[in-house]
């Protein structure tokens, strides 16, 4: 089983994260931000990556540190669980419809972090969460794992549907990218012989 644990404690957040890349989509998430919990749970369920994520953050300041550090810690755990990345699919892509909204996510676990974000929200908040922080969440997880990540809203009007569609699309793309391909025989999917580093 490809699993990892990460514990991070700073003056801003205290985080404990566990992941299982070969899981069933089980989750136990508590960040102190209800809508962020909901999105990480969607990511877990639809990627089939088991995620435990408990955070105590400085929410009396704002939500930035908690949001950023949740993505960093989950990303670090995924990276650790991937090991040398031998046998993985590496690439993933998903179209994610959510009622009137349609999102497209494409990614490469390349070791070269990059985010292309073509999505906008028309509300400042979803629940109690600042919508501007979603782009930062994806930037942070792309950086931590080493993902080239392209996220695009093709169309849509409901902000909740847009955000959930993006997270579900990311989940489905990650499921394809981290799954082991038996035809590869454990080989690292790169002509260089390694990904990242």
N, C-alpha and C positions, 0 to 999 in steps of 0.2 A: 504494500500500500504506500502510495506517495503522499506523505503527510509532513506537516511542519508546524512548529509553534513559534510565535514571536511575542516577546514582551518588551514594551517600550514605556519608559517613564521619564517625563520631562517636567519642567515647571508649568507646562500648558496642558498635558494630557497624561493619563495612565491607562495603558492599553494592554489587553491580552487577546491574542488571536490564535486560532487553530484552523488549519484547512486540511481537507482530504480530497485530493484531485480525483480519486476513484470512488467517490461517495455516491449518494443517492439524492443530493440536494437538501439534506437536513441542515437546519440552521438554528442558531441561538444568538440573537443580535440585540444589543442594548447599547446605544450610543448617547442617549439623552435627547436625541432629535428624532421625533416620531417618523417623519417622512423619510429621513435617511435610513432608519431601520427598515422601513417598508421596501426601499429600493435595494438595499443589500440583501434582504430576504429574497427579492425577485431574482437578483443575480445568482444567488445560491441555488434556488429551486430550478431555474432554467438552464444553468450550466452543469448541474449535478455535482458541483463542488460543495462538499460539506463545509460550512463556515460557522465558527464560533467567534464572536467579536464583542467584547465588553470594553467600554470606554467610560472613564470619568474625565471630563474635560472642563475647561474654563468657560463654560457657557454663560457665566455672568459677564464675560467680556464680549464675546460674540460666538458664532458657530464656525468660524474659519478654521481654527486649530483642530477642533474635533473632526470636522469634515476631511481636512487634508490628512491628518494623521491616521484616520481610519483607512483611507486609500493606501497610504504608504505601508502600514502594517499588514494589511491584506495582501498587497502586492509583494512585500518582502517574503511573506509566508508562501505564496504561490511560487515565487522564484526559488525558494529553498526546496520546496516539494518537487519541483521540476528536475532538480539535480543537474546532470549534464545535458538534459533535454533529449537524450537518446530515445528514438522511436516515436516521438510526438508528431502529430499532424503539422504543427507549426503555424499553418495558415487557417483562418476562419473567416467566414462571411455569412451575414444573415440579413434578410429583409424582415422587418418586424412591424406588422400591422397592429394598430390598437384603435379600433373603431375608425374614426375619420383620419387618423394620423398614420403615416407610413415613414419608417426610419430605415436607414441602411447603415450597417456597421461592417467594416472590413479590417482585419488585423493580421499582423505577422509578429510572432514571438521571435524577433530577429536579434535582440540585444541592442538594437538602435532605437531608443525611445523617441517617439515623435507623436504629436497629436495634431490632427486636422479636425477642426470643430466647425461644422456648418449647421448650426441649430440656434434658434432664438426663442426666448420666452416673452410673452406679453404681460406676465404677472411678475411682480417683485418677489412674491413668496408662494410656496406650495405648503399648505399647513403652516408650520412655523419656520420652514426652511427657506433661506434666501436662494432664489433660483440661479443667481450668478455663480453660486458655489458648485453647481453640477459640472460645469466645464473644468473647474479646478480639480474636482474629484477624479475625473478621467485623466487629466494631465498628470496627477500625482500617481495614479496606479500604473499608467503607461511608463512613467519614469522608473518606478520601483521594480516592475517586472522586466522592463526592457522591451516594450511593445511598440511597434509602429501601428498607430491606431487612427482610423478614419471614421468619423461619425457624421452622418448627414441626415437632417430632416428633409424628406422629399416634399411632404406637405402635411398639414394638420393645423388645427385651431385650438384644441383643448390642451392646456398646459400640462395637466396631469397625464393625459394620454401620451403626449409627446415625451415626457420624461420617462414614463414607464416603458414606452416603446423602445427608447434608447437603451435602458438598462437590460431589457429582455433581449434585444438584439445583440448587445455586448455579451450577454450570457451565452446565447446560442453560438456566437462566433468563438468564444473562448472554449466552449465544450468541444468544438471541432479541432481547435488548435492544440489543446492539451491531451486529447485522447491518444492512446497508443495505437499505432498502426502495425499489426502483426507482420505485414509484408516488409517492413523496414528492418526487422530483426534487431532492434535496439540501436540502429545506426543514428547518429546525429544528422538531422535533415539539412545538411549544408555541405557544399563542395569544399569548404574550408576545414571541415572536420570539427568545428565548434560553432556555437552561437553565443555572441557576446564575449566579454572578457578580452 
